[in-house]
C-alpha cells in the first residue's frame, strides 16, 4: 500500500476540500482518504492504480490545482 500526499489549491477551507475525498474514494484501489486542511492523504494499492491515474480518474483536477507532495510505501 502507498500513501500519496497531495496539496489541493484553489479552495478556501477544509470544508471546500472535503468533496474531493468522495471523488478519490470512488477510484478503484483507493483504500482511505484523510483531509488535513488543504492537504489530502490518499492511501491506495499500487497494484490497482498508479498515482497519475488515481488523480486523473478522481476528476479532482477539474476543480482544484493538485500538486503531489509525496508518495511513499506504508505498512498495510
N, C-alpha and C positions, 0 to 999 in steps of 0.2 A: 504494500500500500504506500501511496505517496501523499504528501501534503503540499499543495500549491498555495502560495501566499500572494494574493492579488491586491493591488491598490486600485480602488474604484474612485474615479474623479468625475466631477460634473454633478455632484449631489450635495445637498445641504446638510444632511444629518444621517444618523444611523437608520432612522425610520425610512429614509429615502433609499437606502441600500438594501433594506430587508427584502423587497420584491426580487432582487437578484438571487437571493437564497433559494427561492422556489424554482427559479429558472435553472439554477445549477443542479438542484435535486432531481430534475426531470431527465438529466443526461445519464445515459447508461454508463455504469461504472462508478458513479459518484456515490459514496457511502455516507458522507456527512458534510455539513457546511456550517461554519461559525462566522458570524458577522461581528467585527470588533471596530466600531466606528466606520471609517472609510476603508478599512482593511477587511478582506474576506479570506478565510482559510477554507480550502476545498480539499477534502480527503477523498482520494479516488484510487481505483485499481487500474494501474497502467496496462494490465493485460486486456482490459476492456476498452480503454480510451486513452489517447495521447493528450497531453496538456493543450496543445494547439487546437485539437478537435473539440476538447471539452469547452474551451472558451467560445469557439465558433458555434457549436451546437446549442449552447445555452442562449445565444442571442443577446447576451448582456451588452456586447459592444454596439448594438443598435441604439442603446440608450445612454451608455456611460463610456468614459475613457478608461480602459483597463490596462494596467501595467503589471507584468509578472515581477514580483519582488524576489521570490524564491520558489524552489521546487525541490523537495527532499524526500528521501526514503524515511518512513516511520514504521515502528512496530505495529503490527495488527492487533 
